[in-house]
Amino acid sequence: MWWRRHVLRALVAGVAATTSACSVNPYPGEEGAVLHVSLRSLPKTLDAPRVEQESSSKLVANVYEGLLQYHPYARPYQVQPALAQALPEVSEDGTTYTFRLRPGVRYHTDPCVDPERTVDAHDVEYAFKRFLHPTTQARSLWLLRDKLLGLAQWREAMSDHVARARERGEPAGLHGLDELDIAGVRVVDDLTLQLVMERPYPQLYWVLAMPQLSVYPRECVDYYDEAFASHPVGTGPFRVTSYNPVFGASMVRHERYREVRVPDPAERPADRYPGWEEDLERGLLDRAGERIPFLDGMEFRFILEDQPRWLYFKNGYTDFVNPPKDNTAEALPLGDLSEQMVDRGVRVQRWTELGTVYACLNTEDELLSNVDVRRAVALAYDHRWTVDNLYAGQALVARSLIPPGVAGHDPSYHPFHSEDGTADVQAAREQLARAGYPEGIDPETGQPLRITFQSSGSSVTNRAFAARFTDEMRRIGIEVDVVVNTFPQMVEKMRNKEFQIASLAWGFDYPDAQNILQLLYGPNKAPGVGSANFDHPEFDALYDQAAVMAPGPERTELYVRMAHIVADEVPWVTRTHRIRPNLGHQWVGGYKYTEVNDQHLNYVWVDDALRDRLVAEWNRPRLWPLPVLGLAVVLLVGISALRTQP
């Protein structure tokens, strides 16, 4: 009978599916201590100067090195030498930085480079030129634009070379790169390089620790051409062995990596940094003084969907994760690790991200040019509700645009922002009356004020933010029109000053308040990055003064004053600083989470024997369906045989 055939096939398929589940292993044949990492977005490139998003940065930070790098544990953040022997010598006027390179640093083993080749100052010069060349189209050019001596003239000359090459029908390339030197990049000798700025640039140290200014051999760019974007060759502790831009990447230890050791502050006073005693107690320095890398390799999986990424971690197939929003309650109910996470030995590191979520107000808009209207809007926001309901408690109310952990953070001054972040509806109404709009009514029209809110998408979270803002404004008499955009559409409107209010977030490129204060600097108004179109003479003067000052108490005082001006004038409504709870399995050590840089992975170690044992235990196949399904097959076959007998 037809039905018996279909049932039999279904039962056999069920047995096969159950059996196949017994051998699930995302890393077949893997040996040694290999770190397993999941990334939530696809990397666009592994070509250092073209890096512009998180997933690419996480990969290249382990492959390349620059002159400087972040200290793996110090908070507040510090930079330390990488390819440079030491921090640079700086001229008295603060414009010339002289670096001496470590001798004998070798590149990864690769057919494109002589195995005895070592890094020299010409390599650093080439990396700078390639980063700055017009055909590279580096999105991070702003890091050195208007700062590096002679850069504008050099780029103009390179653009002329490119134009002439195109007229000749030649393919795109680094035309003219060897024809002219950049005045601000000087090779003194094979191991000495000078960088010369137009004026003092204290943030340069942070810039030189970013992946975009990593160093690599020119001959490998020539050898691989466009394929260099997926076949990087650097000096970092790991080299890429395979890369699939939609699936993942594999790395192995760089066999000839230079000597780098874990800081040993207990035994070496020179290694001490703020907070080292706490790190010692937490076990982060259990391998102090030992040489890195400890890992035999790294396996990166690109898992774009939240649920699979979370399940990979739960099953032990990845070693750490920032739990997706929809899984935060499962992992951290009421803010503490769940019973299951505790039973599995999971540890949590909470870190307030270096960034600020805010509402950007167009101060050149006819209505919002009135500072009292802006203050009323700020007072009507209920940030506490947002933290509790839209961030599942994993955020801090932002009482300053400068986040915790950055010099200039002062949560004590917030005249139009309540201490606990709740809305002050009465005070907001009083501000509206002071602005000339009692009860939110426009006296010229007799109608309630209307504000247009630009949303950057139609996701559940975006809709929730927009709906809440609409409700908050309605409580003080203002009606809201919500316009849904793609993010590029919203950015374009802001560049053209065609908006009133938009919700944004800024993550720091480097841990210096200047990185966020620049968004409110008058000369940066739209179409520049200053979308609020804020133009305040005192703020701008303080910004100019601080821009050339070395880090220290005097500069911090200026940052604090600028933050106070923003709190008074409200070109932004500061909303939250998001908290990143990073979960790590018990077999991972030496790992101090940060979203600012990804070089800290170089100091991680893995107890692979413990991981193998626990992962096998957690994913032990459930064999009980097999006998049941087998019996069902036997019975079905027997019944079928009996019914077909004559």
Phi, psi and omega in degrees: 000146182300324185291329179291323178297318181292319179296318180299316178298319181296319180293318178297319178297321179296319177297316181297318181296318180295319180294318181295332181293345182288341189243027180292127178203110182291347185231062183297135177078004182289139177228150176090182182273099183241128178280136180251118186233138173250139176245142187266003177212159181279133175290143178274333184194157170249014178273111192310308185294344181261002180295133178215356179223169193303312187295319176297318181298318181297326180285307188290336181297339180263352185256322185252164169223154173243197180295320182233167175208167179285145169294135187291339187234337188294131172222122001303159187297149174225154171255156179218164181296148172238267175286337173285148178290328184203173172298153189289157166280134185243134180294163183300326180276001174074018183249341184245125183243118182254121181249137171247127186276154174291133176282148170081011179284124185256150177279168175301150174292121183199147180301339186279350188222141176301128183299339179266000182293136178238161183289137174224178185294333178293327176296318180295317178300315180298317180299319177296314182298317181294320177300322187269350184291140183303324183286343176290329179055046179292125181288342182263021180304331182302340180299330182238350179299137181063016180234313182282130183301128174077005184295316183300315180295320180295315180296324178297317178295320178295321178299323177295317178299317180296317180298317180293323178296320178295322177298328179277358180079018181279150179293162179298145180185185182275056184299134176083357187301326181268358185276337187210138176270157174274129183303329184270004178235105189239123173273114180276313172205186187301333183239017180227130181226141175243138171246129183240126182259158174297326180206168180307138184225081184299334181284356183303324181301316179296318181300318183288350175265359180276151185296336184297336181251033174290164184248141182206163183279133180302321184297335178284326174296318179294321184291313185267341181055231182296334179291348177300334179295341178239006180223067185289147175228118182222206179240004186292175185290349180226147175240147183282131176253335175205148181211120174241115189295351177243355183240305183175185181218147177240141178226151173234163180300136173286110189298334185245032181297141181299166183282113176228133183238154175296136178306144181233069187294335180292325183257336184238102180305330180294340180271359186285145181215160180302126177091009184293329180297319179294319179297324178296316180295326182281355178087005180294335184252026180298337180246032180305138178084349180276157184276138176259162002275153177272335185280150171277339180180181177224142174239118178255131174243133179267102184243097190283329183275138184300313187296312176299323180296321179292318181293324176302317180291313182304322182277357178087010182276345167232156193268339176202164184197148162270112187300134176302157184306316184287349179250001181298319181296325178291319183280321188226064178298130182059022175091350179251156180302139178291165180300320180295319179295319179296316180300329181270005176076018180292141177244149181241136171242119179262132180222124175285117186298150176279086182181168183220131171270133186209163170258127181265124181252129180283102185287353175265355176294146185303317181282314187279357171291345177278111185298329180290330174293316179299320179293323177296316178300316181298316182292335183279343179292139175249087183290330179297318178299318180299314180299314185287325189254330182256343178243009179051035179080357184267057177196159173251143172295129184271109177261007175207150176287340177271121186284165175302147179091357180240133180303130183109350177293121181220095183281002186274347184244109182204071187298337180237041184202115185293159183302316183265001177088359179284160181288146173243084187297319181296314179296324179296319179294323178295321177295321178297319178297319178297329179284349181101015181230068180301134182060018179079013183265134174281115185296336181285326183251342184074008182252157176298148174298148177235135178235139177263127180252123179268119177258143185267015178171176183247019179295167179301317181295315179298319180295322180294317177300314183293319181294320180293319178298319178301316180293319181295319180290324181297330180294338178251011173097008180256131176269149184236133171255120181264129177244123181267127180235165158284162180299316177300324178297318180293319178300318180296320176298319181290323176298327181267005180061030183256057180201166173248301181226139176217149179263128185221172172217146179235119173260136187291136171283330177205154191279064178222132184301335178304330183295332177259329179295334179300335182287351180239008178282128187310310180298347179266013180303160179307140014279011175284194186283350184274072189294339178286348180056038182283131182223096186231113187305316181294316179303312183297320179295318178295320179299313180299320180293316183288334187299334183250009182266144174288154177304142180162175184302323182295317178292322179300321178300321178293320178299317179299315179298319178297320178296324178293322177298318178296319178297324179287315190269343174052053166288338173235151164254108181287131189250294184214160164245115185288145177259130178258102174278113181260123180261135178227143178286159187293343182274001180258134179227164176073015189252115177245111190292140169202149175260358184283323178213166184241013180285345182294339180296339181294344184257006184278148169232158183228132171272089188290332178294316177297317179299314182301319182293313184289321180295321177296321180292316181292332185247026178300128184295146176271106187268354185300330180294338187297307179296325179296313179294322179297315178299320179298321179296314181300314180298317182295318179295320180296314179300318181297320181294317180299319184288340181266356177290146179290000000 
